[in-house]
Amino acid sequence: MMKKAIRNISLFTGIIIGSLTLSHAAIIPPGTQLAINQEIIRNNGAEPASLDVHKVESDVEFDIINDFFSGLISIERDGKLSPNLAARWETEDNKIWLFHLREGIKWSDGSPITAHDVVFSWRRLIDPQIASPYGSYIENMHIVNAKDILAGKKKTEELGVKALDNLIVEVTLEQPLSYFLQMLSHPVMVPISQKAVEKYGEKWTQPNVFVGSGPFKLSEWIVNEKIVGIRNQQYWDNEHTVINKVTYLAVTSATAAVNRYLSGEIDITKNIPSVLFESLKTKLGNQVHISPILGVYYYGFNTRKAPFNDIRVRQALNLALDKDIIANKVLGQGQKVAYNHTPPNTGGMNLDQPDYASWTLPKRIQQARQLLNEAGYNRNNPLKFNLLYNTLEDHKRIAIAVSSMWKKNLGVDAILLNQEWKTMLDTMHQGNFDVVRHAWMADYDHPASFLNNFVTNSSNNTSLYSNDIYDDLIQKGKTTNDPTYFQQAENILARDVPAIPIYHYVSARLVKPYIGGYYISPRGFISSKDLYVIKH
């Protein structure tokens, strides 16, 4: 079972030393006999869009980056912060932070990892010319000048991050942020090698020149087939890593992945298709692993495109869905119906659901029909639009169920469009969609991780939503950490519906019984360095 989700860190004053308990490694119970061959095969679920840390945005890429790179700080199973590349950190006012890197840490090519690499990486992440999907992440951290740099008003060199020497990074915030240290643990914040990027440019992630800092390094990449990572002997904690090789397969069909799991070709699946879930649970028992994770599955509207610039249309489509059917019947693996974007108890906060969450389905449908009619859509002028989703059996099943509900309850024609993952991302970011399947996994355990996505001009705001009052509430919430502001922000989303939250996630995977150390974090990461293969 998954341990309780990490809690947000309170603001504090004084010197803070990062000397917390280390648990970066595989923990092998006494008497365990290990297999001679310490290699694992994981299904990644899709071909990653890139392995350039600053050009990716989903678990498809972050699952691999999490193994190939190290951040300054990590979050361990007990929810505590733990030193990683940074041996310790300190602050006196919660605005100016000093991070002291470990002495002797190296990139996978043997060159030293320095504070200058950290500064280079964070500047590159926020550089408007790079146009990272996570560019606004640093802005959300309130690092000095981040907002103006992202808007093109200041230079990246003016970001509030300095290398005081080769081992000390100074970070200056505009305001104290209770979850600042948590945010540093996200894969997008890992440093990358300035030397490698400047030497090889766009090709720096190719296997023959790849440079990383994590327990594994890239050795092979066959597009649409597999990515292979081998043990990084230069990793600062290599002596506590057990796995020597990890292969990530790009099998998009969950059913095909299950078949390969059953035939012994895969050790850990990415998911379990809902249609096979009950039979696999009966057949395989404790090889089926279900864990709650902080995530929301939703359908995003293109709010700047008619008819979805009309709030009544968005409200109607939201109200007409029977989310209980989707969560409990179409999926049925423990997913919870979502009316808020923020999952329950995120950051220790439980936000109230909108009033219509308690309405009966007939009442919601009646209200939806009235709203759609007011917007000018009826039997004589039915609403038609495209519903875009990426390749996966369950995405298709949900899309079919949703389109059927809209047709039955409102007479709406939703035309289903399917694209591969990378193609869908391009389509979405270009704004060439009506309604798109999307999801969000928490970057850190706090409501802001979900609610920042709807702030005006956020790089993650694919719905192109904008509301000044909402933006102000999020800013006040981050400044005070008062749940009242996040509640009011959720209330606005429930009214304006820039996206329809459908369910909150669980992780459902098949894991071979000989894989030891299996653990999935509240953010959905499985670190291969924690694993080991038991003799079997």
Disulfide bonds with the S-S distance in Angstrom:
none
